[in-house]
Amino acid sequence: MNWNTWIRQGHRWLAIAFTVTVAANFVAMGLGEPPALVVYSPLLPLFLLLFTGLYMFVLPYAAKGRSGRRAVGQG
């Protein structure tokens, strides 16, 4: 597996973890005042999703820039 595949697979698993922590947060709020650990638990997967998502967002532009520079240098 290459680096991009690891990032994509990790992003999918982080999305699942984020969804579970948000659902647990709503359940805990329905039962009363939730502890701070439950309230702030979605933040870690959210920040990791931000970084992996930005990486995947930039990939096509970086690839386009690299291929464009090669074509200019070869022509």
N, CA, C and O atoms as a Tinker XYZ file with bonds, in Angstrom:
   300  protein
     1  N      0.844000   -1.191000    0.000000    73     2
     2  CA     0.000000    0.000000    0.000000    64     1     3
     3  C      0.879000    1.240000    0.000000    63     2     4     5
     4  O      1.857000    1.331000    0.741000    81     3
     5  N      0.511000    2.185000   -0.842000    73     3     6
     6  CA     1.293000    3.413000   -0.866000    64     5     7
     7  C      0.735000    4.424000    0.133000    63     6     8     9
     8  O     -0.279000    4.183000    0.788000    81     7
     9  N      1.414000    5.549000    0.230000    73     7    10
    10  CA     1.094000    6.570000    1.226000    64     9    11
    11  C     -0.324000    7.107000    1.052000    63    10    12    13
    12  O     -1.043000    7.275000    2.038000    81    11
    13  N     -0.737000    7.379000   -0.185000    73    11    14
    14  CA    -2.076000    7.926000   -0.439000    64    13    15
    15  C     -3.175000    6.965000   -0.016000    63    14    16    17
    16  O     -4.213000    7.387000    0.493000    81    15
    17  N     -2.950000    5.685000   -0.224000    73    15    18
    18  CA    -3.939000    4.684000    0.180000    64    17    19
    19  C     -4.084000    4.654000    1.697000    63    18    20    21
    20  O     -5.192000    4.523000    2.216000    81    19
    21  N     -2.964000    4.774000    2.408000    73    19    22
    22  CA    -3.016000    4.800000    3.872000    64    21    23
    23  C     -3.782000    6.018000    4.367000    63    22    24    25
    24  O     -4.581000    5.921000    5.299000    81    23
    25  N     -3.538000    7.155000    3.747000    73    23    26
    26  CA    -4.230000    8.388000    4.156000    64    25    27
    27  C     -5.732000    8.248000    3.915000    63    26    28    29
    28  O     -6.537000    8.592000    4.781000    81    27
    29  N     -6.106000    7.750000    2.753000    73    27    30
    30  CA    -7.539000    7.594000    2.439000    64    29    31
    31  C     -8.222000    6.617000    3.388000    63    30    32    33
    32  O     -9.321000    6.880000    3.876000    81    31
    33  N     -7.566000    5.489000    3.646000    73    31    34
    34  CA    -8.157000    4.494000    4.550000    64    33    35
    35  C     -8.235000    5.052000    5.971000    63    34    36    37
    36  O     -9.232000    4.849000    6.665000    81    35
    37  N     -7.201000    5.743000    6.396000    73    35    38
    38  CA    -7.229000    6.367000    7.714000    64    37    39
    39  C     -8.321000    7.413000    7.824000    63    38    40    41
    40  O     -8.963000    7.539000    8.867000    81    39
    41  N     -8.536000    8.167000    6.748000    73    39    42
    42  CA    -9.584000    9.187000    6.741000    64    41    43
    43  C    -10.963000    8.539000    6.900000    63    42    44    45
    44  O    -11.826000    9.064000    7.605000    81    43
    45  N    -11.159000    7.407000    6.245000    73    43    46
    46  CA   -12.447000    6.698000    6.374000    64    45    47
    47  C    -12.665000    6.223000    7.805000    63    46    48    49
    48  O    -13.759000    6.374000    8.348000    81    47
    49  N    -11.632000    5.650000    8.418000    73    47    50
    50  CA   -11.773000    5.157000    9.782000    64    49    51
    51  C    -11.943000    6.299000   10.771000    63    50    52    53
    52  O    -12.674000    6.176000   11.754000    81    51
    53  N    -11.268000    7.405000   10.509000    73    51    54
    54  CA   -11.443000    8.583000   11.365000    64    53    55
    55  C    -12.868000    9.114000   11.268000    63    54    56    57
    56  O    -13.430000    9.568000   12.265000    81    55
    57  N    -13.454000    9.060000   10.076000    73    55    58
    58  CA   -14.836000    9.509000    9.910000    64    57    59
    59  C    -15.785000    8.630000   10.724000    63    58    60    61
    60  O    -16.741000    9.128000   11.318000    81    59
    61  N    -15.521000    7.336000   10.749000    73    59    62
    62  CA   -16.343000    6.429000   11.558000    64    61    63
    63  C    -16.175000    6.746000   13.044000    63    62    64    65
    64  O    -17.156000    6.811000   13.784000    81    63
    65  N    -14.931000    6.941000   13.475000    73    63    66
    66  CA   -14.670000    7.267000   14.887000    64    65    67
    67  C    -15.335000    8.585000   15.268000    63    66    68    69
    68  O    -15.910000    8.699000   16.350000    81    67
    69  N    -15.260000    9.576000   14.389000    73    67    70
    70  CA   -15.886000   10.862000   14.658000    64    69    71
    71  C    -17.399000   10.718000   14.790000    63    70    72    73
    72  O    -18.004000   11.290000   15.698000    81    71
    73  N    -18.003000    9.961000   13.894000    73    71    74
    74  CA   -19.456000    9.752000   13.934000    64    73    75
    75  C    -19.870000    9.058000   15.229000    63    74    76    77
    76  O    -20.873000    9.428000   15.840000    81    75
    77  N    -19.111000    8.066000   15.643000    73    75    78
    78  CA   -19.428000    7.344000   16.881000    64    77    79
    79  C    -19.310000    8.264000   18.092000    63    78    80    81
    80  O    -20.160000    8.233000   18.981000    81    79
    81  N    -18.254000    9.086000   18.130000    73    79    82
    82  CA   -18.084000    9.977000   19.282000    64    81    83
    83  C    -19.169000   11.053000   19.332000    63    82    84    85
    84  O    -19.608000   11.441000   20.414000    81    83
    85  N    -19.601000   11.533000   18.170000    73    83    86
    86  CA   -20.690000   12.523000   18.156000    64    85    87
    87  C    -21.998000   11.872000   18.608000    63    86    88    89
    88  O    -22.759000   12.468000   19.369000    81    87
    89  N    -22.255000   10.658000   18.141000    73    87    90
    90  CA   -23.466000    9.953000   18.570000    64    89    91
    91  C    -23.431000    9.692000   20.081000    63    90    92    93
    92  O    -24.443000    9.850000   20.763000    81    91
    93  N    -22.276000    9.296000   20.594000    73    91    94
    94  CA   -22.142000    9.073000   22.040000    64    93    95
    95  C    -22.347000   10.368000   22.808000    63    94    96    97
    96  O    -22.895000   10.366000   23.911000    81    95
    97  N    -21.908000   11.466000   22.226000    73    95    98
    98  CA   -22.092000   12.774000   22.851000    64    97    99
    99  C    -23.583000   13.097000   22.975000    63    98   100   101
   100  O    -24.029000   13.558000   24.026000    81    99
   101  N    -24.347000   12.863000   21.921000    73    99   102
   102  CA   -25.784000   13.133000   21.967000    64   101   103
   103  C    -26.494000   12.218000   22.955000    63   102   104   105
   104  O    -27.402000   12.653000   23.663000    81   103
   105  N    -26.090000   10.966000   23.007000    73   103   106
   106  CA   -26.696000   10.033000   23.962000    64   105   107
   107  C    -26.392000   10.487000   25.389000    63   106   108   109
   108  O    -27.274000   10.486000   26.248000    81   107
   109  N    -25.147000   10.872000   25.635000    73   107   110
   110  CA   -24.762000   11.318000   26.978000    64   109   111
   111  C    -25.502000   12.593000   27.365000    63   110   112   113
   112  O    -25.886000   12.755000   28.524000    81   111
   113  N    -25.706000   13.494000   26.418000    73   111   114
   114  CA   -26.453000   14.722000   26.715000    64   113   115
   115  C    -27.922000   14.426000   27.012000    63   114   116   117
   116  O    -28.558000   15.126000   27.799000    81   115
   117  N    -28.448000   13.390000   26.378000    73   115   118
   118  CA   -29.827000   13.001000   26.641000    64   117   119
   119  C    -30.014000   12.403000   28.022000    63   118   120   121
   120  O    -31.110000   12.454000   28.580000    81   119
   121  N    -28.966000   11.845000   28.569000    73   119   122
   122  CA   -29.045000   11.217000   29.883000    64   121   123
   123  C    -28.771000   12.185000   31.025000    63   122   124   125
   124  O    -28.967000   11.839000   32.190000    81   123
   125  N    -28.326000   13.381000   30.706000    73   123   126
   126  CA   -28.010000   14.353000   31.747000    64   125   127
   127  C    -26.767000   15.137000   31.373000    63   126   128   129
   128  O    -26.418000   15.252000   30.198000    81   127
   129  N    -26.113000   15.666000   32.372000    73   127   130
   130  CA   -24.894000   16.446000   32.143000    64   129   131
   131  C    -23.727000   15.491000   31.851000    63   130   132   133
   132  O    -23.319000   14.729000   32.728000    81   131
   133  N    -23.187000   15.526000   30.622000    73   131   134
   134  CA   -22.106000   14.591000   30.287000    64   133   135
   135  C    -20.765000   15.060000   30.854000    63   134   136   137
   136  O    -20.553000   16.258000   31.046000    81   135
   137  N    -19.875000   14.126000   31.118000    73   135   138
   138  CA   -18.533000   14.521000   31.579000    64   137   139
   139  C    -17.749000   15.188000   30.450000    63   138   140   141
   140  O    -18.050000   15.006000   29.270000    81   139
   141  N    -16.750000   15.953000   30.835000    73   139   142
   142  CA   -15.965000   16.708000   29.852000    64   141   143
   143  C    -15.284000   15.784000   28.846000    63   142   144   145
   144  O    -15.124000   16.157000   27.684000    81   143
   145  N    -14.883000   14.591000   29.267000    73   143   146
   146  CA   -14.228000   13.657000   28.348000    64   145   147
   147  C    -15.145000   13.310000   27.187000    63   146   148   149
   148  O    -14.693000   13.221000   26.045000    81   147
   149  N    -16.420000   13.115000   27.463000    73   147   150
   150  CA   -17.375000   12.785000   26.405000    64   149   151
   151  C    -17.631000   13.996000   25.515000    63   150   152   153
   152  O    -17.750000   13.863000   24.296000    81   151
   153  N    -17.716000   15.164000   26.118000    73   151   154
   154  CA   -18.011000   16.380000   25.356000    64   153   155
   155  C    -16.888000   16.697000   24.372000    63   154   156   157
   156  O    -17.152000   17.069000   23.229000    81   155
   157  N    -15.647000   16.552000   24.807000    73   155   158
   158  CA   -14.505000   16.921000   23.968000    64   157   159
   159  C    -13.933000   15.758000   23.157000    63   158   160   161
   160  O    -12.980000   15.954000   22.402000    81   159
   161  N    -14.480000   14.574000   23.292000    73   159   162
   162  CA   -13.944000   13.417000   22.578000    64   161   163
   163  C    -14.029000   13.531000   21.054000    63   162   164   165
   164  O    -13.155000   12.979000   20.385000    81   163
   165  N    -15.018000   14.206000   20.455000    73   163   166
   166  CA   -15.010000   14.308000   18.986000    64   165   167
   167  C    -13.919000   15.214000   18.421000    63   166   168   169
   168  O    -13.684000   15.201000   17.213000    81   167
   169  N    -13.252000   15.991000   19.253000    73   167   170
   170  CA   -12.288000   16.952000   18.727000    64   169   171
   171  C    -11.048000   16.298000   18.122000    63   170   172   173
   172  O    -10.569000   16.753000   17.084000    81   171
   173  N    -10.524000   15.258000   18.732000    73   171   174
   174  CA    -9.328000   14.609000   18.186000    64   173   175
   175  C     -9.589000   14.032000   16.790000    63   174   176   177
   176  O     -8.831000   14.330000   15.867000    81   175
   177  N    -10.639000   13.211000   16.602000    73   175   178
   178  CA   -10.879000   12.732000   15.237000    64   177   179
   179  C    -11.197000   13.871000   14.267000    63   178   180   181
   180  O    -10.858000   13.794000   13.086000    81   179
   181  N    -11.843000   14.917000   14.758000    73   179   182
   182  CA   -12.174000   16.044000   13.880000    64   181   183
   183  C    -10.915000   16.733000   13.363000    63   182   184   185
   184  O    -10.822000   17.029000   12.172000    81   183
   185  N     -9.947000   16.991000   14.238000    73   183   186
   186  CA    -8.707000   17.631000   13.798000    64   185   187
   187  C     -7.913000   16.719000   12.865000    63   186   188   189
   188  O     -7.325000   17.190000   11.892000    81   187
   189  N     -7.894000   15.422000   13.154000    73   187   190
   190  CA    -7.203000   14.496000   12.262000    64   189   191
   191  C     -7.905000   14.413000   10.913000    63   190   192   193
   192  O     -7.252000   14.294000    9.876000    81   191
   193  N     -9.241000   14.476000   10.925000    73   191   194
   194  CA    -9.993000   14.523000    9.662000    64   193   195
   195  C     -9.659000   15.781000    8.874000    63   194   196   197
   196  O     -9.570000   15.742000    7.647000    81   195
   197  N     -9.475000   16.883000    9.567000    73   195   198
   198  CA    -9.110000   18.129000    8.906000    64   197   199
   199  C     -7.792000   17.972000    8.147000    63   198   200   201
   200  O     -7.704000   18.348000    6.978000    81   199
   201  N     -6.778000   17.424000    8.798000    73   199   202
   202  CA    -5.470000   17.294000    8.158000    64   201   203
   203  C     -5.483000   16.287000    7.010000    63   202   204   205
   204  O     -4.920000   16.553000    5.948000    81   203
   205  N     -6.127000   15.121000    7.214000    73   203   206
   206  CA    -6.172000   14.145000    6.129000    64   205   207
   207  C     -7.031000   14.644000    4.979000    63   206   208   209
   208  O     -6.719000   14.393000    3.815000    81   207
   209  N     -8.109000   15.347000    5.295000    73   207   210
   210  CA    -8.962000   15.898000    4.238000    64   209   211
   211  C     -8.261000   16.974000    3.437000    63   210   212   213
   212  O     -8.389000   17.019000    2.213000    81   211
   213  N     -7.521000   17.842000    4.112000    73   211   214
   214  CA    -6.762000   18.865000    3.392000    64   213   215
   215  C     -5.684000   18.235000    2.518000    63   214   216   217
   216  O     -5.441000   18.694000    1.402000    81   215
   217  N     -5.045000   17.200000    3.013000    73   215   218
   218  CA    -4.039000   16.496000    2.222000    64   217   219
   219  C     -4.666000   15.942000    0.945000    63   218   220   221
   220  O     -4.115000   16.112000   -0.142000    81   219
   221  N     -5.816000   15.279000    1.075000    73   219   222
   222  CA    -6.466000   14.707000   -0.101000    64   221   223
   223  C     -7.005000   15.794000   -1.026000    63   222   224   225
   224  O     -7.065000   15.594000   -2.239000    81   223
   225  N     -7.395000   16.932000   -0.475000    73   223   226
   226  CA    -7.888000   18.040000   -1.289000    64   225   227
   227  C     -6.771000   18.613000   -2.158000    63   226   228   229
   228  O     -7.005000   18.991000   -3.306000    81   227
   229  N     -5.560000   18.677000   -1.611000    73   227   230
   230  CA    -4.435000   19.291000   -2.320000    64   229   231
   231  C     -3.804000   18.332000   -3.332000    63   230   232   233
   232  O     -3.152000   18.789000   -4.270000    81   231
   233  N     -3.975000   17.036000   -3.173000    73   231   234
   234  CA    -3.328000   16.057000   -4.051000    64   233   235
   235  C     -3.522000   16.321000   -5.544000    63   234   236   237
   236  O     -2.530000   16.333000   -6.273000    81   235
   237  N     -4.729000   16.531000   -6.035000    73   235   238
   238  CA    -4.870000   16.742000   -7.488000    64   237   239
   239  C     -4.150000   17.999000   -7.977000    63   238   240   241
   240  O     -3.595000   18.013000   -9.076000    81   239
   241  N     -4.162000   19.042000   -7.169000    73   239   242
   242  CA    -3.491000   20.279000   -7.570000    64   241   243
   243  C     -1.980000   20.094000   -7.571000    63   242   244   245
   244  O     -1.292000   20.620000   -8.446000    81   243
   245  N     -1.464000   19.359000   -6.606000    73   243   246
   246  CA    -0.022000   19.105000   -6.555000    64   245   247
   247  C      0.405000   18.224000   -7.728000    63   246   248   249
   248  O      1.458000   18.451000   -8.323000    81   247
   249  N     -0.397000   17.238000   -8.055000    73   247   250
   250  CA    -0.077000   16.365000   -9.188000    64   249   251
   251  C     -0.135000   17.143000  -10.496000    63   250   252   253
   252  O      0.698000   16.940000  -11.379000    81   251
   253  N     -1.113000   18.028000  -10.620000    73   251   254
   254  CA    -1.230000   18.837000  -11.822000    64   253   255
   255  C     -0.031000   19.764000  -11.952000    63   254   256   257
   256  O      0.492000   19.953000  -13.050000    81   255
   257  N      0.402000   20.338000  -10.851000    73   255   258
   258  CA     1.564000   21.219000  -10.872000    64   257   259
   259  C      2.840000   20.486000  -11.229000    63   258   260   261
   260  O      3.673000   21.009000  -11.971000    81   259
   261  N      3.001000   19.283000  -10.710000    73   259   262
   262  CA     4.192000   18.493000  -11.030000    64   261   263
   263  C      4.208000   18.080000  -12.481000    63   262   264   265
   264  O      5.250000   18.154000  -13.131000    81   263
   265  N      3.060000   17.641000  -13.013000    73   263   266
   266  CA     3.029000   17.209000  -14.412000    64   265   267
   267  C      3.201000   18.396000  -15.346000    63   266   268   269
   268  O      3.797000   18.265000  -16.415000    81   267
   269  N      2.682000   19.559000  -14.948000    73   267   270
   270  CA     2.842000   20.757000  -15.769000    64   269   271
   271  C      4.291000   21.195000  -15.839000    63   270   272   273
   272  O      4.756000   21.606000  -16.902000    81   271
   273  N      5.008000   21.119000  -14.746000    73   271   274
   274  CA     6.423000   21.517000  -14.736000    64   273   275
   275  C      7.261000   20.550000  -15.560000    63   274   276   277
   276  O      8.203000   20.968000  -16.233000    81   275
   277  N      6.935000   19.287000  -15.515000    73   275   278
   278  CA     7.693000   18.302000  -16.309000    64   277   279
   279  C      7.474000   18.542000  -17.793000    63   278   280   281
   280  O      8.411000   18.476000  -18.589000    81   279
   281  N      6.232000   18.820000  -18.155000    73   279   282
   282  CA     5.934000   19.045000  -19.563000    64   281   283
   283  C      6.650000   20.274000  -20.087000    63   282   284   285
   284  O      7.131000   20.271000  -21.220000    81   283
   285  N      6.728000   21.319000  -19.288000    73   283   286
   286  CA     7.424000   22.543000  -19.702000    64   285   287
   287  C      8.907000   22.262000  -19.851000    63   286   288   289
   288  O      9.532000   22.735000  -20.800000    81   287
   289  N      9.474000   21.509000  -18.941000    73   287   290
   290  CA    10.902000   21.220000  -18.992000    64   289   291
   291  C     11.283000   20.324000  -20.151000    63   290   292   293
   292  O     12.396000   20.410000  -20.671000    81   291
   293  N     10.348000   19.451000  -20.564000    73   291   294
   294  CA    10.636000   18.521000  -21.658000    64   293   295
   295  C     10.425000   19.168000  -23.011000    63   294   296   297
   296  O     11.034000   18.754000  -23.997000    81   295
   297  N      9.570000   20.179000  -23.073000    73   295   298
   298  CA     9.206000   20.758000  -24.369000    64   297   299
   299  C     10.155000   21.790000  -24.727000    63   298   300
   300  O     10.028000   22.405000  -25.785000    81   299
